[in-house]
Amino acid sequence: MNTNMNYMKMLRKIPKDRLCLIEDGISYTYGDIVRLAEKESRKLGKASPDSELSLSKAFPFSLFHGDSILEQLVLFFASEEAGKIPVILPKEIQVDDTFKERVQTAFSMLEDKEKICMGVCTSGSKGIPKIYFRTFESWADFFPVQNQIFGVKNDSRLFAHGSLSFTGNLNLYLAQFSVGASVIASNTFAPKHWLEQCEFQNADSIYLIPDKLFCLPRIAKKTYPAIKNIISGSQGFGKKEAALLKKIFPNAKITLYYGASELNYITYINGDEMTEETDLIGRAFPHVEIMIKNKEIFVTTDYHVSGITCPYTLSDTGYIDRNDMLHFTGRSDDIVNLHGRKVSTYRIEQTLSSLPGIREAAVLCDDSAHLQAFVTLNDSDHPDLTGELKQRLSSFEIPKRITILESMPHNDSGKISKKTLKRLYHL
């Protein structure tokens, strides 16, 4: 692990009495978090906070899930303190010998092993875990750039929900901590409680992915003028959705980003720039270059994970318009072959999601090459979904079956878990 700088050392630079975290109403200063991490690190076998440990030749990783945000944070910092490489795992990842071997193999291929200070693990688009490793600089050197765009200052109080195995959450927590700001965290999915906590704990910023964020306008009974910044990513939305947010957060600057675990932040767009096009995901972040080749998005950045080279593609597709703004049109994994026709399930999902009354939508292809759609509703009333789709899509794009669910399964990042849908409905 990088012995020059890591996030535990970054934490120690902040005054001990500054507020670091409020988790479900309980407050912790930076000094509290450091003490908890130091205590936990002793269990992991480190003798002195300042001793320089070489990497274990056997297994230098600390793999864990954590039952709460506090536990995940403490274990993350404690692992660094103990000379280990922390990797916060999504709940669906089982730590067995096969998985450990996959982690070890991914690490063994790196040329900058001595600089690695953390790992990240994603479920993967096909349900196969992907493991990546980062140096301290690959995130921390970009914090000043993202903090300026997201409106993060040393007195910011950011509300967030969800596991830190989702790199979007972990990154924004660490970026807040880099300037001595505070995070108001919730472990439970309770939008009404979120709004209460934002008000009671004096939050001035909110970070939620769109599926969670748009729960708030549906249940809000008043406005929240103290919220100055709303940050969202991982899914797109447009002008109409931004207007819903402005009704309850009238003073908020809305920023939607496009990014990836492998590459960090790629593009962003502000709410007042949004249009009716929900595929518009904005301009490149500073120090990031984007190009399109055969409709595929390629990204060049110095802030990527170790072991990849740029230009790098996530196999996402899109185009750049005349204003140098990127539009996201889908992923290669979303393209299915139906009797000789290439069909984008992403396009069908976006069309379903645009219909009145639809909260979430997922489209899968079964073993018989038939499309199966799953939706959740905002209320009990909904349009004739097949009839509406016939007006907007080609006949071969219409799902054979549309199943209405009470709730959609999600992974730790908050995205719809298509792997779970496939298992539950034998697709």
N, C-alpha and C positions, 0 to 999 in steps of 0.2 A: 504494500500500500504506500501511497505517496507520503513520505515522512516530513515533507516541507510544509504542507498546508492541507487541512481538511476542514469539514464543517464543524467539528467539535471545537477546533481551535478558533474558527470564525465566531462561534457562539461565545467563547470566553472574552472576546474583545468588546462585547456589549456590556454596559453597566449592569451589575448583578440585580439591582432593584427595579430595573425596567420590566414592564409587563410583557411577557412573551406569548403565553397561550391562555385562553379561557376555553376549557373543554366542558361542555354541558353545564356551564355555570360556575365551575371551579377554576380559580385563577392560579397561574404559575408564573413566577418571574424567570428571567434568564438564569439567575443564580439557582433557582429551584431545579430547572431542567438540567443544568450542569451537574448539580449535586446528585440528582437521581441517576444520571448517566454514569457518573463516576462510580457510584455504588454498584450499579449493574455491571460495569466493566470489570470490577474486581471478581465478580462471579465468572467472567469469561477468561480470567487468568492474567490480567495485566498488573504488574507490580507498581509501576510509577507512571503518573500522567505524562511526564516529559521524556520518558525513555524511548529510544528509537528502536523499534522492533523490525526485524527483517520478516519478509513474508514466509509463512509456513510452507514448506515444500509439499506437504501432504494435502491439506485442504484449507486454504486461507480465507474461507468465506463464512459469513454468518447469515444463514438462510432462515427467515422467520416470517410469520403472518402478522401476529399481533392482534389482540382482541379489541383494541381501542386506538384512537389517534395518539393519545399520550404514550401508550405502550410502544407503538410503532416508532415514535420520535425518540423515546428514551433508548430503545434497542438499537436504533440507527446510530445515534451518537455514541452509545456505549461500545458498539462494535468497532467503530473507528478508534475510540480510545484504547481498545484492547488489541489494536493492530490487525483487526479483521476487515474484510471487505463486506459491508452490509448489503443485503439484497432483500427488499421487502416484497413478499410474494403475494399474488392474487389468491383469494381464498380457494379457488378451484384447483390450484397447483398442489399436488401431493409430493412431499419430499421423500423420495425413495432412492435406491442406488442408481437407477437409470437416470433420474433427474440430476443427481449429483454428478454423475459422469458427464452429462450434457453441459453442466456448468463448468466443470473442469476442462472439458474439451474446448469450449468457447474461449476460456481464459488463456489456455495454452497457445492459442493461435495469435495472441497479441504480441506486438513488438515493444509496447510501452508498459509492461506489467508493473514496473516499480512506481509508475505514476498513478495507477488506478486507485481510486478512493471509494468507489461505490459501484454497485451493479443495479440494473433494472431488469425486470422480467415482465413480459406481456403474454397474454393468452394466445396471441397469434390469430390471424384472420381465419385459419382453418383449425383452430383449437390446439395447435401444436405450440408449446411454450417457446418463446424466443428470449434469449438472454443477451444483454448488452452490458458493456462496462464503460465507465466514464472517469476521466481525470477531474480533479477539482476545478481546473480552469475551464473545462468545456461547458460548465454551467455558470460558475461564479463570475467569470470574466464578462459574461453577457448580462448579468443582473442589472448593471446600471442602465443598459439599453432598454431592457424590457420594463424596468421599474419606471423609467421616464414615460414610456408609451402607456403603461397601465395606471399611471398616477400614484405610484407607491412612494411614500415619504416616510421619514423616521417616526412620525406620529400616526401613521395609518393604522386602521383597525379593520382587518379583512375578515368577513364571514365566509366560511367554506364548509362543505359537507363531503364526507366520503373517505375511503381508505387511501392511505399514502402509497399503496402499491400502484395506484394510478399516478403516472409520472407528472401529469398536469398538476395534481394536488401537491405532490412532494416538491416540485420545482417552485411553485408559488409560495409555499411555506418557507423554503430556504431563502428565496429572494426577499421575502418580508424580513426574515431574521438577519439578513446581511446588512440591513440599515437600522436594526433595532426596533422594527415595527411589531405589531401584535396580530395574532390570528384568533378569531372567535370560531371554535370548531364544534360541530355536532356529529355524533356517531349515529344518530337515528334519522330515518326518513320521516320527517314531520314538518311539512312546509309552514303550517300555522305557527309551530314552535320556532321555526327559523326566523320568521318575521318578528316574533316577540323577543327573541334573543338579539336580533339586530338593533331593535329599539332600546331594550333594557341595557345592553352592553355597549351602546354608542358606536355601533359599526358605521364606518363611512364608505365601505366598499363591499362588494359581493362577488364571489367567484363560484359559479355553478355551470355545469354543462347545460345546453338548452333544454333537454328533457326535464331537468330539475327546475331550471330557472322559470320556465313558463307555468309551473305549478303555482307560482306566487301571484300572478295577476288573477288567477281563477279563484283564489281564496281571500285576497286582500279586501278589507273593508274600509281602508283609508289610505292616504298617501304617506310616504316616508321621505320627506325632504332632506334628511340628514345623509342619505346615501348619495355620494358624489361620483362613484365609479362602479360600473358593472363590467366584469370580465367574463367572457365565455368562449368556449372552443369545442373542438371535436365533432361538432355538428353545425350545419348552416342554418341561417334564418335571414329574413329580409326586412324591408321597410315596415310592412304591416305588423310583424312581430315586435319590432323595436318600438313602434307606437304604443303597443300594449304595455310594454315595460315603462315607458315614459309617463303613462297615466298614473302609475303608483309610485314611481321614482322620478319626479319631475325635474330634479336637479342633477340627475346622473348622466355622466358621459358613458356611453355604451361602446365597448370594444370587443369585437369578435376576432379570434385568431384561428389560424390554421397551422398545425404543427405535427410533430411526430416524435416518438421516443428516440428514434435513431438520429434525428436531425435537430431537435430543439424547435424554436419558433421559425416559421417560414413567412407567413403573410398576416396582415391584420387590416381591419376596416372599422371605421367609426360609425356609430348609429346614424348620424346625419348624412353619411355618404351612401347608405344602403338604398337599394332600389327594390322593385317587385321581384327581381331575380334572386332567388334564394341560393343560387350556385355561385354568387359573387362573393369571393373571400379576400379580396383586397390586394394591397401593394406589399412588396417584399419588405421585411424588416431591414433596418440598416445592417450592412455587412453580409447580406444574404443575396445571392443571385439565383434567378429562375430562368429556365429555358424549356421550351416545348419541342419534343422530337417525336414524330409520328403520334401526335396527340398525347404523349406521355409526359408527365411533369418531372423535370430533373432539377435538383437543387445543389447549389454549392455554398457551403458555410464552413467556417473554422470551428464551429461549436457542436460538432457531431460526436457520436460515440466512437470509441476506439475501434480500429479494425476495419473501417470502411473507407472508401475513397470517393471523392466528389469529382464531377457531378454524380449525384446519387438519386436513384428513383425509388419511390415507394410503390410503383406500379399504379399510381393514381393517374387519372386522365383529366385534361382540362385545356384551356386556351387563355391567351393573354389578349385583352381587348385594346382598342386604340388609346385608352387612357392608362395603359400599362398596369391594369388591374387583372388579377388572376381569377378565373372561373373554374370551379371544380365540377367535373361532369361524371365522376364515378371512379370505380376501381376495377382493375382487371379481373379480380375475383368475383365481381358482381356481374360479369358477362357470362351468360349461359347459352348453350347451343340447343335450340328447340327445333328439331326436325329440319336442320339446315339453316335456320335463322338465328342470328346473334341478337340476344335480348339483354338489356340492362335491367337487372332487378332494382338497382339504385333509382333509375328513372321511374319505375313503377311505384316504389316506396315514396318518392318525392311527390308523385301525383296523388297517391292516397293521402299523404299527410297534408296536402293542400285543401282537401275537402272539408267542408264545415263539420264540426263534431268529432273529427278524428284527432286523437291525442298522439298515438304512436303507430307506426306501421313497419312490418317486416315481410319480405318476400323471399321464399325459398323455392328451389327446384327439387322435386322428388325423384325417386329412382326411375319413374316412368316418363320422365321429361315433361312433367306437368308443373305449372306454377301454383304455389300455395301461398296465400296471403294471410297475415295475422294482424289484427288491429285492436287497439283499445280506444275507448270513447271518452269524450269529455262529459257526456250525459247520456241518458237512455235514448234520446232521439238521434237518429242518423239518417242520411240520405240513402237512396237506392244505390249502393256502392258500385255494383256491376254496371248499372245504367249510367252512372256518372263517369265511370272509367271508359265506357264505350264512346263517350263524346270527346275523350281526351287522348286515347291510346289506340293503336292498331289492334285489330282483332286477335292477333297472335300474342299480344302483350297482356291480354286479360287473364287474370288468374282463374284456374278452374274452380277453386274454392276459396272463399274468404271466411276466416274464423274470427269471431269476436271474442276477445279475452277480457277478463276482469282486470288483469294486470299482466305486464310483459316481464319476462325474466331479464335481469341485467347482470353484467359482470362488475368488477370492482371499479372500472372506469366510468360506470354509469351507462355504458352503451348496451343496446339490446344484445342478449346472448343468443345468437343463432344456433350455436352448438347445443344449448339447452332445448331450444324449440325442436331441433332435429331429433333429439333423444326422446322428448316427451310425445312427439307426434309421429315417430317412426318414419322419418323422411330420409 
